[in-house]
Amino acid sequence: MSSEIIHQLEKRYPDAKLVKIPSSPVTYPVSQDKVEKIKAQFHGKFLVIHAANMYAHKGFDVTIEAARLLGNTSPNIQFCLLGDGKEREALALQAKGLSNVHFAGKQTNMGDWFAAADLLVHPSYSEGLGSVILEAMAAGLPVVATRAGGIPDIITHSVSGRLIEVGDADQLASSIKDIANDTTLRNRLIVGGLEQAKACDINQTVLTYQSLYQTIKDGS
């Protein structure tokens, strides 16, 4: 749950007593052979992934525009779009002619992609929380995402990731370029992201639930 979800619930149930307990990231298995195959496919590239169902609110159009902006100035940056959905055809048309954008389709081996990639972007127009962000952080991947919905609950700007304004492809392109070219910045965001993921670890979440249940029990 995020602040955005709490806000929406408060509007509908103003008298409810609500408690915000964050989602916990899923940990995926990693096959080193598959990781090496992905790296070989994009050999020598700084690999940026965007992983989500291809719905309009997920901001794939912003990612493609950022790729367009970086196509000539940063040929070492490669975008790989992981997902499928009703927007894919329109997105493929938008990306026509861009050699730095690859459509990989829906993936089930996200652990391999997190291990092979250099950066996750998630420029959603709206978002309850963005679980894939926490999953990427837990895997040691830096993240750039929008100030939308519950995302600022899990990204502190320039500490655990980079935040950009909704729909701003220029900011996205600039942040990607900064992280690709600045190892110190990239490592700082990785460390911050790992700390954030730890705070949302299932062991911490369980303790929060236990405390809440005990409070309810004591009050009954």
C-alpha positions as CSV (number, residue, x, y, z in Angstrom):
1,M,0.0,0.0,0.0
2,S,1.2,3.6,-0.7
3,S,0.2,7.1,0.3
4,E,-1.7,7.4,-3.0
5,I,-3.8,4.4,-2.2
6,I,-4.4,5.7,1.3
7,H,-5.5,9.0,-0.2
8,Q,-8.0,7.3,-2.5
9,L,-9.4,5.2,0.3
10,E,-9.8,8.2,2.6
11,K,-11.9,9.9,0.0
12,R,-14.2,6.9,-0.2
13,Y,-14.2,5.9,3.5
14,P,-13.5,9.1,5.5
15,D,-14.3,7.5,8.8
16,A,-12.0,4.5,8.3
17,K,-8.9,4.0,10.4
18,L,-6.2,3.3,7.8
19,V,-2.6,2.0,8.2
20,K,0.0,2.2,5.4
21,I,2.0,-0.9,5.2
22,P,4.3,-1.0,2.1
23,S,4.4,-3.9,-0.4
24,S,7.4,-6.2,-0.2
25,P,9.6,-6.9,-3.2
26,V,9.6,-10.3,-4.8
27,T,13.0,-12.0,-5.3
28,Y,13.4,-13.8,-8.6
29,P,15.8,-16.6,-9.4
30,V,18.8,-15.8,-11.6
31,S,20.3,-18.1,-14.3
32,Q,23.8,-16.9,-15.1
33,D,23.6,-18.6,-18.5
34,K,20.5,-16.5,-19.4
35,V,22.1,-13.4,-18.0
36,E,25.1,-13.9,-20.2
37,K,22.9,-14.4,-23.2
38,I,21.1,-11.1,-22.6
39,K,24.4,-9.3,-22.1
40,A,25.8,-10.8,-25.3
41,Q,22.7,-9.7,-27.2
42,F,23.4,-6.1,-26.2
43,H,27.1,-6.3,-25.9
44,G,28.9,-3.1,-25.2
45,K,25.6,-1.2,-24.4
46,F,24.3,0.5,-21.3
47,L,21.1,-1.5,-21.0
48,V,18.0,0.3,-19.9
49,I,14.9,-1.7,-19.3
50,H,11.2,-0.7,-18.9
51,A,9.1,-3.6,-17.6
52,A,5.4,-3.5,-17.3
53,N,2.1,-4.4,-19.0
54,M,1.8,-2.1,-22.1
55,Y,-1.1,0.1,-20.9
56,A,-1.2,3.8,-21.7
57,H,-0.6,4.9,-18.1
58,K,2.7,3.0,-17.8
59,G,4.6,5.7,-19.8
60,F,6.2,3.5,-22.5
61,D,5.6,6.5,-24.9
62,V,7.8,8.6,-22.6
63,T,10.6,6.0,-22.7
64,I,10.5,5.8,-26.5
65,E,10.7,9.6,-26.7
66,A,13.7,9.6,-24.4
67,A,15.3,7.0,-26.6
68,R,14.7,9.2,-29.6
69,L,16.4,12.1,-27.8
70,L,19.4,10.0,-26.9
71,G,19.7,8.1,-30.2
72,N,22.4,10.4,-31.8
73,T,24.1,11.7,-28.7
74,S,24.4,8.5,-26.7
75,P,24.6,5.5,-29.1
76,N,25.9,3.3,-26.3
77,I,22.5,3.4,-24.5
78,Q,20.1,0.7,-25.5
79,F,16.4,0.5,-24.5
80,C,14.7,-2.8,-24.0
81,L,10.9,-2.8,-23.5
82,L,9.7,-5.9,-21.5
83,G,6.0,-6.4,-21.7
84,D,3.0,-6.8,-23.9
85,G,-0.5,-5.4,-24.1
86,K,-3.0,-3.4,-26.2
87,E,-0.6,-0.4,-26.6
88,R,2.2,-2.5,-28.2
89,E,1.2,-1.9,-31.8
90,A,1.0,1.9,-31.3
91,L,4.3,1.9,-29.4
92,A,6.0,-0.1,-32.1
93,L,4.8,2.5,-34.6
94,Q,6.1,5.3,-32.4
95,A,9.5,3.6,-32.2
96,K,9.8,2.9,-35.9
97,G,13.3,3.7,-37.1
98,L,14.9,3.8,-33.7
99,S,17.7,1.3,-33.6
100,N,18.2,1.8,-29.8
101,V,14.7,0.5,-28.9
102,H,14.1,-3.3,-28.7
103,F,10.7,-4.9,-28.0
104,A,11.4,-8.1,-26.0
105,G,7.8,-9.1,-25.2
106,K,6.5,-10.3,-21.9
107,Q,9.2,-11.9,-19.8
108,T,8.9,-14.4,-16.9
109,N,12.6,-14.5,-16.0
110,M,12.8,-11.0,-14.5
111,G,15.7,-12.0,-12.2
112,D,17.9,-12.5,-15.3
113,W,16.9,-9.2,-16.8
114,F,17.5,-7.3,-13.5
115,A,21.0,-8.9,-13.3
116,A,21.8,-8.1,-17.0
117,A,20.5,-4.6,-17.1
118,D,22.2,-1.3,-16.0
119,L,19.1,0.7,-15.2
120,L,15.3,0.4,-14.8
121,V,13.0,3.2,-15.9
122,H,9.4,3.5,-14.9
123,P,7.9,6.8,-16.1
124,S,4.2,6.0,-15.3
125,Y,1.5,8.7,-15.6
126,S,-0.2,7.1,-12.6
127,E,0.8,4.3,-10.2
128,G,-0.4,2.8,-7.0
129,L,3.1,1.9,-5.8
130,G,5.2,0.3,-8.6
131,S,6.3,-3.0,-7.3
132,V,8.8,-3.6,-10.1
133,I,10.7,-0.6,-8.8
134,L,11.2,-2.3,-5.4
135,E,12.1,-5.6,-7.1
136,A,14.7,-3.8,-9.2
137,M,16.1,-2.0,-6.1
138,A,16.3,-5.3,-4.2
139,A,18.3,-6.8,-7.2
140,G,20.8,-3.9,-7.1
141,L,19.5,-2.0,-10.1
142,P,19.3,1.9,-10.1
143,V,15.9,3.3,-11.0
144,V,14.4,6.4,-12.7
145,A,10.7,7.0,-12.2
146,T,8.0,9.7,-12.1
147,R,6.6,11.6,-9.2
148,A,3.3,9.8,-9.7
149,G,1.0,8.0,-7.2
150,G,2.9,6.1,-4.6
151,I,6.3,6.1,-6.4
152,P,7.7,8.9,-4.2
153,D,7.0,6.7,-1.2
154,I,9.8,4.4,-2.3
155,I,12.1,6.7,-4.2
156,T,13.9,9.6,-2.4
157,H,15.2,11.8,-5.2
158,S,19.0,11.3,-5.8
159,V,19.2,9.0,-2.8
160,S,17.4,5.7,-3.7
161,G,16.7,6.7,-7.3
162,R,15.9,9.6,-9.6
163,L,12.5,11.2,-9.8
164,I,11.2,13.1,-12.9
165,E,8.0,14.9,-13.7
166,V,5.2,13.0,-15.3
167,G,5.4,12.9,-19.1
168,D,8.8,14.6,-19.3
169,A,10.9,12.7,-21.8
170,D,13.7,15.4,-21.6
171,Q,14.1,14.8,-17.9
172,L,14.1,11.1,-18.4
173,A,16.7,11.2,-21.1
174,S,18.9,13.6,-19.0
175,S,18.7,11.3,-15.9
176,I,19.5,8.2,-18.0
177,K,22.5,9.9,-19.5
178,D,23.7,11.1,-16.1
179,I,23.5,7.7,-14.6
180,A,25.1,6.0,-17.6
181,N,28.1,8.4,-17.5
182,D,28.6,8.8,-13.8
183,T,29.7,5.7,-12.0
184,T,29.7,7.4,-8.6
185,L,26.1,8.5,-9.0
186,R,25.1,5.1,-10.2
187,N,26.7,3.3,-7.2
188,R,25.1,5.8,-4.8
189,L,21.6,5.1,-6.2
190,I,22.2,1.4,-6.0
191,V,23.2,1.6,-2.4
192,G,20.2,3.8,-1.6
193,G,17.9,1.5,-3.5
194,L,19.1,-1.5,-1.6
195,E,18.5,0.2,1.7
196,Q,15.0,1.2,0.6
197,A,14.3,-2.4,-0.5
198,K,15.5,-3.7,2.9
199,A,13.0,-1.3,4.7
200,C,10.2,-3.0,2.7
201,D,11.5,-6.5,3.2
202,I,8.9,-9.2,4.0
203,N,10.4,-9.7,7.5
204,Q,9.8,-6.0,8.3
205,T,6.4,-6.1,6.8
206,V,5.4,-9.1,8.9
207,L,6.5,-7.3,12.1
208,T,4.4,-4.3,11.2
209,Y,1.3,-6.6,10.6
210,Q,1.9,-8.4,13.9
211,S,2.1,-5.1,15.7
212,L,-1.1,-3.9,14.0
213,Y,-3.0,-7.1,14.8
214,Q,-1.8,-6.9,18.4
215,T,-3.1,-3.4,18.7
216,I,-6.5,-4.4,17.3
217,K,-6.6,-7.4,19.6
218,D,-5.7,-5.3,22.7
219,G,-8.4,-2.7,21.8
220,S,-11.2,-5.3,21.3
